[in-house]
Amino acid sequence: MIFYEYKKDHDKTYIFHVVKNISKRNLLKAIKVRSGFFAWNLFSRVYDCFYSEMIDLFDEYRKYHNREYGTFSDFLQKKYNLPAKVAVVGEKKLLKYKNTALLWRKEHVTGDYNLEMFIMSSDGAQNILSSVLGVSDED
């Protein structure tokens, strides 16, 4: 699910390749938690924390920057300082896997440090989010 991780302006930054438009309700249904229970409350907060301050890179390119940058790959390289190889692979992933998105976010932006550390840990919610939000058959 994490497509690329790098430092930008002294902050750790992530680009995620995920299935597009997964609602909180569908996430909670997919991981089989029931409303009103601890797990439902926890993963409801996980979803909110994961998607807070998230930017859909292709939507940003399409709405605001498609005239400024010739291609989506150029946009990723010049605006987000991604290496050319990573930008090209990201563009190809969006073409190959329909209904997916490349989402960008900085680390430590939610105000809930403990929950964010849980989400980003490989032993924590990252595994759960990958199984629900991740793109199947990804290289």
PyMOL CGO cylinders between C-alpha atoms (Angstrom):
from pymol import cmd
from pymol.cgo import CYLINDER

trace = [
    CYLINDER, 0.00, 0.00, 0.00, 2.82, 2.47, 0.71, 0.3, 1, 1, 1, 1, 1, 1,
    CYLINDER, 2.82, 2.47, 0.71, 4.05, 3.22, -2.77, 0.3, 1, 1, 1, 1, 1, 1,
    CYLINDER, 4.05, 3.22, -2.77, 6.87, 5.58, -1.81, 0.3, 1, 1, 1, 1, 1, 1,
    CYLINDER, 6.87, 5.58, -1.81, 8.30, 7.12, 1.36, 0.3, 1, 1, 1, 1, 1, 1,
    CYLINDER, 8.30, 7.12, 1.36, 10.66, 10.09, 1.46, 0.3, 1, 1, 1, 1, 1, 1,
    CYLINDER, 10.66, 10.09, 1.46, 11.60, 13.20, 3.41, 0.3, 1, 1, 1, 1, 1, 1,
    CYLINDER, 11.60, 13.20, 3.41, 10.32, 16.57, 2.28, 0.3, 1, 1, 1, 1, 1, 1,
    CYLINDER, 10.32, 16.57, 2.28, 11.02, 19.73, 4.27, 0.3, 1, 1, 1, 1, 1, 1,
    CYLINDER, 11.02, 19.73, 4.27, 12.39, 17.67, 7.18, 0.3, 1, 1, 1, 1, 1, 1,
    CYLINDER, 12.39, 17.67, 7.18, 9.14, 15.68, 7.50, 0.3, 1, 1, 1, 1, 1, 1,
    CYLINDER, 9.14, 15.68, 7.50, 8.58, 12.09, 6.53, 0.3, 1, 1, 1, 1, 1, 1,
    CYLINDER, 8.58, 12.09, 6.53, 6.14, 11.96, 3.62, 0.3, 1, 1, 1, 1, 1, 1,
    CYLINDER, 6.14, 11.96, 3.62, 4.23, 9.06, 2.12, 0.3, 1, 1, 1, 1, 1, 1,
    CYLINDER, 4.23, 9.06, 2.12, 2.56, 8.26, -1.15, 0.3, 1, 1, 1, 1, 1, 1,
    CYLINDER, 2.56, 8.26, -1.15, -0.02, 5.52, -0.95, 0.3, 1, 1, 1, 1, 1, 1,
    CYLINDER, -0.02, 5.52, -0.95, -1.47, 3.53, -3.85, 0.3, 1, 1, 1, 1, 1, 1,
    CYLINDER, -1.47, 3.53, -3.85, -4.96, 2.59, -2.72, 0.3, 1, 1, 1, 1, 1, 1,
    CYLINDER, -4.96, 2.59, -2.72, -8.37, 1.63, -4.00, 0.3, 1, 1, 1, 1, 1, 1,
    CYLINDER, -8.37, 1.63, -4.00, -10.30, 4.84, -4.55, 0.3, 1, 1, 1, 1, 1, 1,
    CYLINDER, -10.30, 4.84, -4.55, -13.40, 5.93, -2.64, 0.3, 1, 1, 1, 1, 1, 1,
    CYLINDER, -13.40, 5.93, -2.64, -13.55, 3.37, 0.17, 0.3, 1, 1, 1, 1, 1, 1,
    CYLINDER, -13.55, 3.37, 0.17, -16.05, 4.73, 2.66, 0.3, 1, 1, 1, 1, 1, 1,
    CYLINDER, -16.05, 4.73, 2.66, -15.65, 4.42, 6.40, 0.3, 1, 1, 1, 1, 1, 1,
    CYLINDER, -15.65, 4.42, 6.40, -18.74, 2.21, 6.47, 0.3, 1, 1, 1, 1, 1, 1,
    CYLINDER, -18.74, 2.21, 6.47, -17.28, -0.16, 3.88, 0.3, 1, 1, 1, 1, 1, 1,
    CYLINDER, -17.28, -0.16, 3.88, -13.96, -0.31, 5.70, 0.3, 1, 1, 1, 1, 1, 1,
    CYLINDER, -13.96, -0.31, 5.70, -15.64, -1.19, 8.99, 0.3, 1, 1, 1, 1, 1, 1,
    CYLINDER, -15.64, -1.19, 8.99, -17.81, -3.77, 7.23, 0.3, 1, 1, 1, 1, 1, 1,
    CYLINDER, -17.81, -3.77, 7.23, -14.78, -5.32, 5.49, 0.3, 1, 1, 1, 1, 1, 1,
    CYLINDER, -14.78, -5.32, 5.49, -12.90, -5.80, 8.76, 0.3, 1, 1, 1, 1, 1, 1,
    CYLINDER, -12.90, -5.80, 8.76, -16.08, -7.12, 10.40, 0.3, 1, 1, 1, 1, 1, 1,
    CYLINDER, -16.08, -7.12, 10.40, -16.46, -4.84, 13.40, 0.3, 1, 1, 1, 1, 1, 1,
    CYLINDER, -16.46, -4.84, 13.40, -19.82, -4.02, 14.93, 0.3, 1, 1, 1, 1, 1, 1,
    CYLINDER, -19.82, -4.02, 14.93, -21.16, -0.58, 15.73, 0.3, 1, 1, 1, 1, 1, 1,
    CYLINDER, -21.16, -0.58, 15.73, -20.85, 0.55, 19.32, 0.3, 1, 1, 1, 1, 1, 1,
    CYLINDER, -20.85, 0.55, 19.32, -17.98, -1.80, 20.22, 0.3, 1, 1, 1, 1, 1, 1,
    CYLINDER, -17.98, -1.80, 20.22, -14.38, -0.84, 21.01, 0.3, 1, 1, 1, 1, 1, 1,
    CYLINDER, -14.38, -0.84, 21.01, -13.03, -2.12, 17.68, 0.3, 1, 1, 1, 1, 1, 1,
    CYLINDER, -13.03, -2.12, 17.68, -15.63, -0.11, 15.75, 0.3, 1, 1, 1, 1, 1, 1,
    CYLINDER, -15.63, -0.11, 15.75, -14.67, 3.07, 17.61, 0.3, 1, 1, 1, 1, 1, 1,
    CYLINDER, -14.67, 3.07, 17.61, -10.96, 2.40, 17.18, 0.3, 1, 1, 1, 1, 1, 1,
    CYLINDER, -10.96, 2.40, 17.18, -11.09, 1.68, 13.45, 0.3, 1, 1, 1, 1, 1, 1,
    CYLINDER, -11.09, 1.68, 13.45, -13.47, 4.55, 12.87, 0.3, 1, 1, 1, 1, 1, 1,
    CYLINDER, -13.47, 4.55, 12.87, -10.77, 6.80, 14.35, 0.3, 1, 1, 1, 1, 1, 1,
    CYLINDER, -10.77, 6.80, 14.35, -8.09, 4.95, 12.32, 0.3, 1, 1, 1, 1, 1, 1,
    CYLINDER, -8.09, 4.95, 12.32, -10.00, 5.70, 9.11, 0.3, 1, 1, 1, 1, 1, 1,
    CYLINDER, -10.00, 5.70, 9.11, -10.39, 9.37, 10.05, 0.3, 1, 1, 1, 1, 1, 1,
    CYLINDER, -10.39, 9.37, 10.05, -6.73, 9.65, 11.02, 0.3, 1, 1, 1, 1, 1, 1,
    CYLINDER, -6.73, 9.65, 11.02, -5.55, 7.90, 7.85, 0.3, 1, 1, 1, 1, 1, 1,
    CYLINDER, -5.55, 7.90, 7.85, -7.55, 10.14, 5.50, 0.3, 1, 1, 1, 1, 1, 1,
    CYLINDER, -7.55, 10.14, 5.50, -7.02, 13.44, 7.32, 0.3, 1, 1, 1, 1, 1, 1,
    CYLINDER, -7.02, 13.44, 7.32, -4.76, 15.80, 5.40, 0.3, 1, 1, 1, 1, 1, 1,
    CYLINDER, -4.76, 15.80, 5.40, -4.60, 13.33, 2.50, 0.3, 1, 1, 1, 1, 1, 1,
    CYLINDER, -4.60, 13.33, 2.50, -4.17, 14.74, -1.02, 0.3, 1, 1, 1, 1, 1, 1,
    CYLINDER, -4.17, 14.74, -1.02, -5.23, 12.80, -4.13, 0.3, 1, 1, 1, 1, 1, 1,
    CYLINDER, -5.23, 12.80, -4.13, -2.31, 13.59, -6.41, 0.3, 1, 1, 1, 1, 1, 1,
    CYLINDER, -2.31, 13.59, -6.41, -4.04, 12.93, -9.72, 0.3, 1, 1, 1, 1, 1, 1,
    CYLINDER, -4.04, 12.93, -9.72, -7.07, 15.00, -8.74, 0.3, 1, 1, 1, 1, 1, 1,
    CYLINDER, -7.07, 15.00, -8.74, -4.76, 17.86, -7.76, 0.3, 1, 1, 1, 1, 1, 1,
    CYLINDER, -4.76, 17.86, -7.76, -2.92, 17.55, -11.07, 0.3, 1, 1, 1, 1, 1, 1,
    CYLINDER, -2.92, 17.55, -11.07, -6.14, 17.37, -13.10, 0.3, 1, 1, 1, 1, 1, 1,
    CYLINDER, -6.14, 17.37, -13.10, -7.87, 20.30, -11.34, 0.3, 1, 1, 1, 1, 1, 1,
    CYLINDER, -7.87, 20.30, -11.34, -5.01, 22.73, -10.86, 0.3, 1, 1, 1, 1, 1, 1,
    CYLINDER, -5.01, 22.73, -10.86, -1.79, 21.81, -12.65, 0.3, 1, 1, 1, 1, 1, 1,
    CYLINDER, -1.79, 21.81, -12.65, -2.49, 19.99, -15.95, 0.3, 1, 1, 1, 1, 1, 1,
    CYLINDER, -2.49, 19.99, -15.95, -1.64, 23.08, -18.03, 0.3, 1, 1, 1, 1, 1, 1,
    CYLINDER, -1.64, 23.08, -18.03, 1.43, 23.90, -15.99, 0.3, 1, 1, 1, 1, 1, 1,
    CYLINDER, 1.43, 23.90, -15.99, 2.97, 20.41, -16.21, 0.3, 1, 1, 1, 1, 1, 1,
    CYLINDER, 2.97, 20.41, -16.21, 2.88, 18.40, -19.43, 0.3, 1, 1, 1, 1, 1, 1,
    CYLINDER, 2.88, 18.40, -19.43, 2.25, 15.03, -17.82, 0.3, 1, 1, 1, 1, 1, 1,
    CYLINDER, 2.25, 15.03, -17.82, 1.27, 13.62, -14.46, 0.3, 1, 1, 1, 1, 1, 1,
    CYLINDER, 1.27, 13.62, -14.46, 4.78, 12.20, -14.16, 0.3, 1, 1, 1, 1, 1, 1,
    CYLINDER, 4.78, 12.20, -14.16, 6.29, 15.69, -14.68, 0.3, 1, 1, 1, 1, 1, 1,
    CYLINDER, 6.29, 15.69, -14.68, 3.96, 17.04, -12.02, 0.3, 1, 1, 1, 1, 1, 1,
    CYLINDER, 3.96, 17.04, -12.02, 5.10, 14.38, -9.52, 0.3, 1, 1, 1, 1, 1, 1,
    CYLINDER, 5.10, 14.38, -9.52, 8.74, 15.09, -10.25, 0.3, 1, 1, 1, 1, 1, 1,
    CYLINDER, 8.74, 15.09, -10.25, 8.60, 18.87, -10.17, 0.3, 1, 1, 1, 1, 1, 1,
    CYLINDER, 8.60, 18.87, -10.17, 6.00, 19.63, -7.51, 0.3, 1, 1, 1, 1, 1, 1,
    CYLINDER, 6.00, 19.63, -7.51, 6.61, 16.71, -5.14, 0.3, 1, 1, 1, 1, 1, 1,
    CYLINDER, 6.61, 16.71, -5.14, 10.31, 16.16, -5.91, 0.3, 1, 1, 1, 1, 1, 1,
    CYLINDER, 10.31, 16.16, -5.91, 9.91, 12.49, -6.76, 0.3, 1, 1, 1, 1, 1, 1,
    CYLINDER, 9.91, 12.49, -6.76, 12.66, 10.72, -8.69, 0.3, 1, 1, 1, 1, 1, 1,
    CYLINDER, 12.66, 10.72, -8.69, 11.79, 10.23, -12.38, 0.3, 1, 1, 1, 1, 1, 1,
    CYLINDER, 11.79, 10.23, -12.38, 11.64, 6.45, -12.04, 0.3, 1, 1, 1, 1, 1, 1,
    CYLINDER, 11.64, 6.45, -12.04, 9.18, 6.64, -9.13, 0.3, 1, 1, 1, 1, 1, 1,
    CYLINDER, 9.18, 6.64, -9.13, 7.00, 9.20, -10.92, 0.3, 1, 1, 1, 1, 1, 1,
    CYLINDER, 7.00, 9.20, -10.92, 6.79, 7.08, -14.07, 0.3, 1, 1, 1, 1, 1, 1,
    CYLINDER, 6.79, 7.08, -14.07, 5.93, 3.95, -12.06, 0.3, 1, 1, 1, 1, 1, 1,
    CYLINDER, 5.93, 3.95, -12.06, 3.24, 5.90, -10.19, 0.3, 1, 1, 1, 1, 1, 1,
    CYLINDER, 3.24, 5.90, -10.19, 1.70, 7.09, -13.44, 0.3, 1, 1, 1, 1, 1, 1,
    CYLINDER, 1.70, 7.09, -13.44, 1.74, 3.52, -14.83, 0.3, 1, 1, 1, 1, 1, 1,
    CYLINDER, 1.74, 3.52, -14.83, 0.07, 2.15, -11.69, 0.3, 1, 1, 1, 1, 1, 1,
    CYLINDER, 0.07, 2.15, -11.69, -2.84, 4.54, -12.11, 0.3, 1, 1, 1, 1, 1, 1,
    CYLINDER, -2.84, 4.54, -12.11, -3.24, 3.49, -15.74, 0.3, 1, 1, 1, 1, 1, 1,
    CYLINDER, -3.24, 3.49, -15.74, -2.94, -0.24, -14.96, 0.3, 1, 1, 1, 1, 1, 1,
    CYLINDER, -2.94, -0.24, -14.96, -5.23, -0.37, -11.92, 0.3, 1, 1, 1, 1, 1, 1,
    CYLINDER, -5.23, -0.37, -11.92, -8.56, 1.33, -12.53, 0.3, 1, 1, 1, 1, 1, 1,
    CYLINDER, -8.56, 1.33, -12.53, -10.40, 2.98, -9.63, 0.3, 1, 1, 1, 1, 1, 1,
    CYLINDER, -10.40, 2.98, -9.63, -7.19, 3.55, -7.69, 0.3, 1, 1, 1, 1, 1, 1,
    CYLINDER, -7.19, 3.55, -7.69, -5.49, 6.68, -6.41, 0.3, 1, 1, 1, 1, 1, 1,
    CYLINDER, -5.49, 6.68, -6.41, -2.08, 7.91, -5.39, 0.3, 1, 1, 1, 1, 1, 1,
    CYLINDER, -2.08, 7.91, -5.39, -2.55, 9.73, -2.09, 0.3, 1, 1, 1, 1, 1, 1,
    CYLINDER, -2.55, 9.73, -2.09, 0.07, 11.98, -0.48, 0.3, 1, 1, 1, 1, 1, 1,
    CYLINDER, 0.07, 11.98, -0.48, 0.39, 12.91, 3.15, 0.3, 1, 1, 1, 1, 1, 1,
    CYLINDER, 0.39, 12.91, 3.15, 2.92, 14.11, 5.68, 0.3, 1, 1, 1, 1, 1, 1,
    CYLINDER, 2.92, 14.11, 5.68, 3.62, 12.29, 8.89, 0.3, 1, 1, 1, 1, 1, 1,
    CYLINDER, 3.62, 12.29, 8.89, 2.37, 13.74, 12.20, 0.3, 1, 1, 1, 1, 1, 1,
    CYLINDER, 2.37, 13.74, 12.20, -0.41, 15.96, 10.85, 0.3, 1, 1, 1, 1, 1, 1,
    CYLINDER, -0.41, 15.96, 10.85, -3.42, 14.53, 12.64, 0.3, 1, 1, 1, 1, 1, 1,
    CYLINDER, -3.42, 14.53, 12.64, -2.81, 15.70, 16.19, 0.3, 1, 1, 1, 1, 1, 1,
    CYLINDER, -2.81, 15.70, 16.19, -3.17, 12.13, 17.47, 0.3, 1, 1, 1, 1, 1, 1,
    CYLINDER, -3.17, 12.13, 17.47, 0.44, 10.96, 17.60, 0.3, 1, 1, 1, 1, 1, 1,
    CYLINDER, 0.44, 10.96, 17.60, -0.26, 7.56, 19.17, 0.3, 1, 1, 1, 1, 1, 1,
    CYLINDER, -0.26, 7.56, 19.17, -2.97, 6.65, 16.69, 0.3, 1, 1, 1, 1, 1, 1,
    CYLINDER, -2.97, 6.65, 16.69, -0.84, 7.79, 13.77, 0.3, 1, 1, 1, 1, 1, 1,
    CYLINDER, -0.84, 7.79, 13.77, 2.08, 5.66, 14.96, 0.3, 1, 1, 1, 1, 1, 1,
    CYLINDER, 2.08, 5.66, 14.96, -0.30, 2.69, 15.19, 0.3, 1, 1, 1, 1, 1, 1,
    CYLINDER, -0.30, 2.69, 15.19, -1.56, 3.28, 11.64, 0.3, 1, 1, 1, 1, 1, 1,
    CYLINDER, -1.56, 3.28, 11.64, 1.89, 3.62, 10.12, 0.3, 1, 1, 1, 1, 1, 1,
    CYLINDER, 1.89, 3.62, 10.12, 3.48, 0.69, 11.94, 0.3, 1, 1, 1, 1, 1, 1,
    CYLINDER, 3.48, 0.69, 11.94, 3.88, -2.50, 9.95, 0.3, 1, 1, 1, 1, 1, 1,
    CYLINDER, 3.88, -2.50, 9.95, 2.46, -4.48, 12.88, 0.3, 1, 1, 1, 1, 1, 1,
    CYLINDER, 2.46, -4.48, 12.88, -0.48, -2.16, 13.44, 0.3, 1, 1, 1, 1, 1, 1,
    CYLINDER, -0.48, -2.16, 13.44, -3.26, -0.94, 11.26, 0.3, 1, 1, 1, 1, 1, 1,
    CYLINDER, -3.26, -0.94, 11.26, -1.02, -0.81, 8.20, 0.3, 1, 1, 1, 1, 1, 1,
    CYLINDER, -1.02, -0.81, 8.20, -1.68, -4.52, 7.65, 0.3, 1, 1, 1, 1, 1, 1,
    CYLINDER, -1.68, -4.52, 7.65, -5.42, -4.08, 8.05, 0.3, 1, 1, 1, 1, 1, 1,
    CYLINDER, -5.42, -4.08, 8.05, -5.56, -0.99, 5.87, 0.3, 1, 1, 1, 1, 1, 1,
    CYLINDER, -5.56, -0.99, 5.87, -3.42, -2.71, 3.24, 0.3, 1, 1, 1, 1, 1, 1,
    CYLINDER, -3.42, -2.71, 3.24, -5.77, -5.66, 3.05, 0.3, 1, 1, 1, 1, 1, 1,
    CYLINDER, -5.77, -5.66, 3.05, -8.84, -3.44, 2.67, 0.3, 1, 1, 1, 1, 1, 1,
    CYLINDER, -8.84, -3.44, 2.67, -7.53, -0.34, 0.90, 0.3, 1, 1, 1, 1, 1, 1,
    CYLINDER, -7.53, -0.34, 0.90, -4.52, -1.80, -0.91, 0.3, 1, 1, 1, 1, 1, 1,
    CYLINDER, -4.52, -1.80, -0.91, -4.55, -2.64, -4.57, 0.3, 1, 1, 1, 1, 1, 1,
    CYLINDER, -4.55, -2.64, -4.57, -4.72, -6.39, -5.25, 0.3, 1, 1, 1, 1, 1, 1,
    CYLINDER, -4.72, -6.39, -5.25, -2.24, -7.94, -7.67, 0.3, 1, 1, 1, 1, 1, 1,
    CYLINDER, -2.24, -7.94, -7.67, 0.12, -5.04, -7.18, 0.3, 1, 1, 1, 1, 1, 1,
    CYLINDER, 0.12, -5.04, -7.18, 3.73, -5.51, -8.35, 0.3, 1, 1, 1, 1, 1, 1,
]
cmd.load_cgo(trace, "trace")
